[in-house]
Amino acid sequence: MTSTRNVAPASQERVAELKESLVEIKSRVESASGRPRPATLVAVSKLKPASDILACHELGQRDFAENYVQELEEKAAQVRSYCHGENGT
């Protein structure tokens, strides 16, 4: 059964951490790729809360992956509920 628990937004401190990490990783990937076209960065959300996924999405990250189908289903339902205003906000 998939859970649709409400997702609380990440704290400002967590968003700042995620932003710093994304900028640093994207810079390293660009430097290492040597390609005229940027590589696609896939953020793996293993063991991370749905609030991190939402924060990264708001920071421009669009591609995500998950190791286990059950976690993917749960997080996808949480993110979908949040994005469609079903979380009470």
VENSUL-V342310 format. One record per pair of residues at least 12 apart in sequence whose ideal C-beta (glycine too) atoms are under 10 Angstrom apart, sorted by sequence separation. I is the first residue (numbers start at 1). J is the second residue. If there is no record, write none. Layout:
BEGIN
i->I j->J
i->I j->J
END
This chain:
BEGIN
i->26 j->38
i->29 j->41
i->52 j->64
i->64 j->76
i->26 j->39
i->28 j->41
i->43 j->56
i->53 j->66
i->43 j->57
i->26 j->41
i->64 j->79
i->25 j->41
i->48 j->64
i->25 j->43
i->43 j->61
i->48 j->66
i->22 j->41
i->42 j->61
i->43 j->62
i->44 j->63
i->45 j->64
i->46 j->65
i->47 j->66
i->41 j->61
i->42 j->62
i->43 j->63
i->44 j->64
i->45 j->65
i->46 j->66
i->47 j->67
i->22 j->43
i->41 j->62
i->42 j->63
i->43 j->64
i->44 j->65
i->45 j->66
i->46 j->67
i->50 j->71
i->54 j->75
i->21 j->43
i->40 j->62
i->41 j->63
i->42 j->64
i->43 j->65
i->44 j->66
i->45 j->67
i->46 j->68
i->53 j->75
i->57 j->79
i->40 j->63
i->42 j->65
i->43 j->66
i->44 j->67
i->48 j->71
i->52 j->75
i->53 j->76
i->47 j->71
i->50 j->74
i->51 j->75
i->54 j->78
i->18 j->43
i->46 j->71
i->50 j->75
i->53 j->78
i->54 j->79
i->45 j->71
i->49 j->75
i->50 j->76
i->53 j->79
i->57 j->83
i->45 j->72
i->48 j->75
i->50 j->77
i->51 j->78
i->50 j->78
i->51 j->79
i->54 j->82
i->49 j->78
i->50 j->79
i->53 j->82
i->54 j->83
i->18 j->48
i->45 j->75
i->50 j->80
i->50 j->81
i->51 j->82
i->50 j->82
i->18 j->51
i->22 j->55
i->18 j->52
i->22 j->56
i->26 j->60
i->45 j->79
i->14 j->49
i->17 j->52
i->18 j->53
i->21 j->56
i->26 j->61
i->15 j->51
i->19 j->55
i->23 j->59
i->25 j->61
i->14 j->51
i->15 j->52
i->18 j->55
i->19 j->56
i->22 j->59
i->14 j->52
i->17 j->55
i->18 j->56
i->21 j->59
i->22 j->60
i->10 j->49
i->15 j->54
i->16 j->55
i->19 j->58
i->22 j->61
i->10 j->50
i->11 j->51
i->15 j->55
i->18 j->58
i->19 j->59
i->8 j->49
i->10 j->51
i->14 j->55
i->15 j->56
i->18 j->59
i->19 j->60
i->7 j->49
i->8 j->50
i->9 j->51
i->10 j->52
i->7 j->50
i->8 j->51
i->10 j->53
i->12 j->55
i->15 j->58
i->18 j->61
i->6 j->50
i->7 j->51
i->10 j->54
i->11 j->55
i->15 j->59
i->5 j->50
i->7 j->52
i->9 j->54
i->10 j->55
i->7 j->53
i->8 j->54
i->9 j->55
i->10 j->56
i->3 j->50
i->7 j->54
i->10 j->58
i->9 j->58
i->3 j->70
i->2 j->70
i->7 j->75
i->1 j->70
i->5 j->74
i->2 j->72
i->3 j->73
i->4 j->74
i->7 j->77
i->2 j->73
i->3 j->74
i->7 j->78
i->1 j->73
i->2 j->74
i->3 j->75
i->4 j->76
i->5 j->77
i->6 j->78
i->7 j->79
i->1 j->74
i->2 j->75
i->4 j->77
i->5 j->78
i->7 j->80
i->9 j->82
i->2 j->76
i->3 j->77
i->4 j->78
i->7 j->81
i->8 j->82
i->2 j->77
i->3 j->78
i->6 j->81
i->7 j->82
i->2 j->78
i->4 j->80
i->5 j->81
i->6 j->82
i->7 j->83
i->4 j->81
i->3 j->81
i->4 j->82
i->9 j->87
i->8 j->87
i->6 j->86
i->7 j->87
i->9 j->89
i->6 j->87
i->8 j->89
i->4 j->86
i->5 j->87
i->6 j->88
i->7 j->89
i->4 j->87
i->6 j->89
END
